Amino acid sequence: MVVFLLCIQCGSDRFFKDGFRLLADGTKVQRWLCRNCGYRFSEPKTLNLDDGIGQVSQICAKLEAKNLESAQGSKTCVEKTQHGLVVDFQWKMKKRGLSDVTISNRTTWLNELLRFGADLKNPDSVETVLATEEIKLPTKDNIVKTYAAFTKAFNIPWEKIKVSYTPKEPFDPLEEEIDLLIGACGYITSTFLQTLKDTGARVGELRQLEWTDINNKNGTIAINHPEKGSRTRTLKVTDKTIGMLKNLPKKYGDHVFSPKCISVRRGFTQTRKRMAERMQNPRLLKIHFHTLRHWRASREYEKTGDIYAVKDLLGHKSIVNTDRYQHGTYANNEYLSKRPKTAQEEDDLITAGFEYVRFDEKEQVPIYRRRK
């Protein structure tokens, strides 16, 4: 019977030969290196199934009798390990166009379940872990969402359990705190931060920004490589941002910033810590790259009072996603806004010339406005 090996760490069947291991009796045993996860292991001395299990991959002990005839000359049935299922799920997400960040995050939460000893193919095992282990509510919420996607991908029947968790409001820094960090960083990092502040773009979208996306004459930046299914968009930026971008060294070919962004992130983290200690301001430690996206969205809403303008700025396709980024309070003196709570109040506002703006999901009321 021909036996096909699988990596006992990730379930992959793609290997490199990695020399030999010499046994005490002088026998040479082939060594293998997994091309997927880098795990190194040796081929068993004998390919007898009873002896091989546990040393290599999880190989089925036998073929079903009814499939013996059709299975002759084909590969042996192989049982996937738990880590192999995670790899399969990663590939399914990749084929469905999910972002690398989403794939990485979901992998982290599934590995948390495995760390607690859950069987991913058994929803009851997963629910037992969630009920008995001390897991923080934000983590539990992410695990439940991830496992719901996992069961859907593999057609495993499971009724999603409820987690009583309300996310905290994202940190909304002062503009002077953001400008303090921009001024303290090196030139490339400060330009990266200034562009984030002005555009509200995601980090990955700026990593893919090319020189041809910048229009110096019109003062605009085109986001042509959106993430998470967002729309492409062209954004107006300040002269300061355009000037800083023009003075950047062209050291990354067609890209404005490093596609890996490792040095920028490292420099920002170090500067943020140093400035927090120097200024005795722990609020600076709560500012991350994505914080600037929330900050820009909130300032746009404060300026226009139009949630759809915020939606266009961020590139969202659904207004539901935009609502999570609206943290500011509309305070433009040009408009008068009202929130009717009854049908009669709504009729009166329409009669008075108020226009519908949006539905406030948080307060469950519509918003109307009219110029003063």
Secondary structure, DSSP 8 states (H G I E B T S, - for coil): -------TTT----EEEEEEEE-TTS-EEEEEEETTT--EEE--SS--HHHHTTTSS-B-S---GGGHHHHTTS---B---HHHHHHHHHHHHHHTT--HHHHHHHHHHHHHHHHTT--TT-HHHHHHHHHHS---HHHHHHHHHHHHHHHHHTT-------------------HHHHHHHHHHS-HHHHHHHHHHHHH---HHHHHT-BGGGEETTTTEEEE-S-STT---EEEE--HHHHHHHHTS---BTTBSS-SS-HHHHHHHHHHHHHHHHHHT-GGGGG--HHHHHHHHHHHHHHHH--HHHHHHHHT-SSHHHHHTT--S----TTEEEE---SHHHHHHHHHTT-EEEEEETTTTEEEEEEE-
